[in-house]
Structure formats: structure tokens, C-alpha cells
């Protein structure tokens, strides 16, 4: 029995989650699921006064995997930081000790025209970013504001422990073993002590992985190579802040934010979510692309339930639907059939059931 917690969240979250559930229903019988649904984000704040209520936390602790939609919306932008919906996703990752964020980038040949890059640069592009998620300047202490001699200043601390670097490096090297066996570690070791240490520990961890090719890039160069030669990457290993920036840059290559899944792993369970936010501008209109959410289900099948065959079938179903010319608004072009969120979900479900 697989215990799955469903946290749809706000905005387009509930709409795309319906389509994820539709896809999951294809595998009931072959696998057995126990679903629990809980509130998170703005929806949870409305009911409980907290974006990550105790009830949701307890359900998360008990689950094998969590499917997460998206949180946030203008309605809650005025709240103090601790109560804002976005706190919900940070808190759930932190509580569950999910220290590694995996973002695979697939370029769908059917959609290359939506990428800002020329099609020939996108040939053979398929890489995955392994981003450290619970350390770095985002969590480092001391942090704050101060005033001395009439001068105001603000500061944060970029800090990594050896253990934090070692465990995220292992995730990257283990993943590379299932791919093209190449890891590129991103740092800024030419100017930052913490990043010099990062490189030292990555290299030391690499000694246990002689079959994996390790290279290093400074983050500024990496930002350039993602645009110049994205096919040169297989597994990209990054710290929290550099991964935050580079993963959004990489996402643009695919053509739409709505296409990309992610997983956060490292604890006893894992969380799966599309990379985009709650898109309040299109919420409730049937315009959201559910593919990123559906591919997050594929990642869950592969990683949490050890069913790479099912993950592959979901990918194939998405590809078949794109081959047939079905497009949500964000990826629609002349000559293609414009479909709603649920029509896209139905079409993918139909493809899976025909396999
Ligand atoms: P966003 O990702 O929600 O939207 C950016 C743009 O992409 C919008 O034009 C939106 O319509 C479009 N878009 C996003 N997902 C789409 C999809 N599946 N299909 C079609 N189009 C899609 O980012 P934003 O507008 O900066 O943020 C909106 C809210 O989401 C904010 O409150 C923000 O804090 C929150 N947010 C949440 C998460 C999360 O829950 N993990 C992540 C990022 C932003």
C-alpha cells in the first residue's frame, strides 16, 4: 500500500491536481494507493490561520510520498512572512528533511518553437539539476540588519557543513550512474571560501565514484553554458542559491513553465511538485497546463515506488498527446488543437489506458 498525501494548494493547484489524480487512477489495481488530502498555503491559512497546519504536518510525516500543487496568491501577499502561503512549501520541505531538489529538463521536440533558443542548440538537451535545498545563505546564521556609527547594513551567511555537501554530492553521483555518468558541480570557488570548501568536498566524495566523470564550472560560466551549449550537461550539482537561479534559467529552455516537474528527496519520504507557482492570473479558467504536475507523478512512480516502467509510460503518453497536436494555451500555436486543462488530462489518461 502506498500512502500518498495530496496537497493541491491555491490558484491553479487544485485544477492541475485533478489531472494528476486522473493519471494515478490508471494504475489503481496494479498498485494500491491510500490517498489523504490536506490543505496547505493560502487555503490552509483561511481555515486554520497557518499555511502549514499541524494536521497537514502529521499527514505528511505518515505518508510515503506527497503530491504538491502550488501555493500563493495576491489575496495573501499582505500577510507577515511567517503566515504567507509560500511558507507552507518551505516548512513541509524542512520538516521532512528534504535536502535535495531534482529538476529534470526535457526538451519536447514537438515544442522547440516555444524555446527562446534556436532548435539546433536544443539538440540532445536533457539534463537534471540537483540543488541543495536546506542550507546555504538562505538558512545560514548570523543574518539580519544592524546599525553602527550611523551606517545601516544587512547581512547573510553563506555556510555549508561537510556533511551537507557530501550528502548532496552523493545524490548527484548516484543519479549520474543511471544517466550518462557525468556530473558538473557549480561553485564560485575563485572568490568564496564556502564555495572553495564545496569543491573540496565534492572532489573528495567523488573518490568513491571513479566511474563518474566530474567537472566544475564557476556559476557565472554555468549561466552562460546553459544558453550556449545546454547539451553539454548531464547532472548539474548546485548549492541552494545557485541552483535557485540556474534552475529557473534552465526552465525557460523548455518553452513553458507548465511543462516541468520536480522532486524533493532526502528524508524518509519525498515530495513531488511542478516547478511553477499558483498562476493566479489564469486560475479557474481551465487554461493551466497540467503536464508539469503529471510528470511529477511520473517522478513519484520512479523514485518513491520504484516503477521506472510506469514513469516511462507516462512520458510516452504525454509525447503521444503532443504528437496528436493537443495544446493548452501556453504551448498553443497555429494549426494545433487548443484544449483545456481537463481535456489535456483526459487525453493523457486515454493514452496511458491504451498502452
Ligand atoms: P507562476 O509560476 O505562478 O506564474 C508565472 C507565469 O507562468 C504566469 O503568467 C502564469 O500564468 C504562467 N504559468 C505558470 N504555471 C503555468 C501552467 N501550469 N500553465 C500555464 N501557464 C502557467 O509565478 P508568479 O506569477 O511569480 O507567482 C504566483 C504565485 O505563486 C505567487 O504567490 C508566488 O509566491 C507563488 N509561487 C509558488 C510556488 C510554489 O508553490 N512552489 C513557486 C513559485 C511561485
Boltz pocket constraint, residues with backbone or C-beta under 6 A from the ligand:
constraints:
  - pocket:
      binder: B
      contacts: [[A, 12], [A, 69], [A, 70], [A, 71], [A, 72], [A, 73], [A, 74], [A, 86], [A, 89], [A, 257], [A, 258], [A, 259], [A, 274], [A, 275], [A, 276], [A, 277], [A, 278], [A, 279], [A, 280], [A, 281], [A, 282], [A, 287], [A, 288], [A, 289], [A, 290], [A, 292], [A, 330]]
      max_distance: 6.0
